[in-house]
Amino acid sequence: PPERSGNYADQSAGSLVTNVLSAYNDFFPFTAPVGSFPANSLGFHDLGGNAAEWTGDYYGTDTLYPNFEVDPRGPQEGRFHVIRGSGWLHGTLRELRWAFRDFGAEERLDVGFRLARYAELQEPE
């Protein structure tokens, strides 16, 4: 990743995790405080790494089939929640993609949550 782009498994976490980005060091072996990295071109901070996102959706192997939906809700109940993205614990190319998904049922040090809401679409004047 580009320098100072986010908190990933790097040199500072080398004694904690197996797969690290050897040519990258964000100087945070665990989660970094909010605002530790520069904002992106849209003004958003900390979207790269740091903590994977615990979602309200339950994990299901057949969620998208047979009918594909945009932003599917998934099963109404289940044992595992969907975890999306990557955090400070991840250092492989497979894990560092925005599309990376995992699942879990218990608390983890590399997982957090994001407060969000749907925005109403406003017609241009």
Long-range contacts (C-beta under 8 A, 24 or more apart in sequence): 1-48, 1-49, 1-96, 4-37, 4-38, 5-37, 5-48, 6-37, 6-46, 6-47, 6-48, 6-49, 6-50, 7-31, 7-32, 7-36, 7-37, 7-46, 7-48, 7-49, 7-50, 7-87, 7-88, 8-48, 8-49, 8-86, 8-88, 8-90, 8-91, 8-96, 9-88, 9-89, 9-90, 9-91, 10-91, 13-88, 13-89, 13-91, 17-89, 17-91, 18-91, 19-90, 19-91, 19-92, 20-91, 21-91, 28-88, 29-88, 30-88, 30-109, 31-87, 31-88, 31-109, 31-110, 31-112, 32-88, 49-86, 49-87, 49-88, 49-90, 49-96, 50-87, 50-88, 50-112, 51-87, 51-88, 51-110, 51-111, 51-112, 52-83, 52-84, 52-85, 52-86, 52-87, 52-89, 52-90, 52-100, 52-102, 52-108, 52-110, 52-111, 52-112, 53-83, 53-84, 53-85, 53-111, 53-112, 53-113, 53-114, 54-81, 54-83, 54-104, 54-111, 54-112, 54-113, 55-81, 55-82, 55-83, 55-84, 56-81, 57-81, 57-82, 58-82, 59-103, 79-105, 80-104, 80-105, 81-105, 83-111, 87-111, 87-112
